């Protein structure tokens, strides 16, 4: 009998620990982003840009988190930041800045992602002056990741 009661008590303790509510995804994502995890920073930026997972759409914060991940070398965040600059979403439109980030994203991506980013880079370069393109390429060549 004692063995049964001990077993039941242990099972109840294990169940209560498993059933403990987990923090909402947005809170867990923010915690990881604040710790410097580039993947979490990118995910948070994307969700802030689109207003998903219970977050209000906030382009200023989206730009901040894209930049944090982009500066660590995350090619998806670099492409996301480039899009914001190309279309002036939450930032002043800046073709040179957009082209620089597309260039970096293109270098860091692979496969189908690389092809998509390379296409976006190709599209923006057709809209730029030779001086703008030279400046964007100079910035990209001088860029170093922050870790």
Residue, then its C-alpha position, 0 to 999 in steps of 0.5 A: x500500500x505504501x508503495x502505491x501511495x509513494x508512486x501516486x505522489x511521485x506521479x502527481x508531482x511529475x504531472x504538476x511539473x509537466x502541466x506548469x504553464x509555459x510563457x507565451x511564445x512572444x515572451x520566450x522569443x523576446x528573452x532569447x532575442x535580448x540574449x543576442x540569439x540572431x535567429x530569435x532576433x530575426x523571428x521577433x523582427x518578422x513577427x513585429x513586421x507582420x503583427x503576428x503571435x500576439x505582437x502589435x505591428x511595429x516597424x521601428x522595433x522590427x528594424x531594430x531586431x532585423x539590424x541586431x541579427x543582420x549585424x551578426x551576419x544572419x542572411x535572412x535578417x540582412x535581406x529583411x533589413x534590405x527590404x525595409x530600406x528599399x521600400x521605406x518601411x519604418x525607415x527612410x528609403x535608402x537604395x544604397x543601404x538596401x543594396x549593401x544589405x542585399x549584397x551581404x545577404x546574397x553572399x551568406x545565403x544558399x540554394x533557393x534562398x540565394x537565388x531569391x536574394x540575388x534576384x532582389x539584388x539584381x532588381x535594385x541595382x537596375x534602379x541605382x546610379x553608378x555612384x550609388x552602386x559603387x558606394x553600396x559595394x564599398x560599404x558591403x566590402x568594408x562590413x564586418x559582423x558584430x558578435 
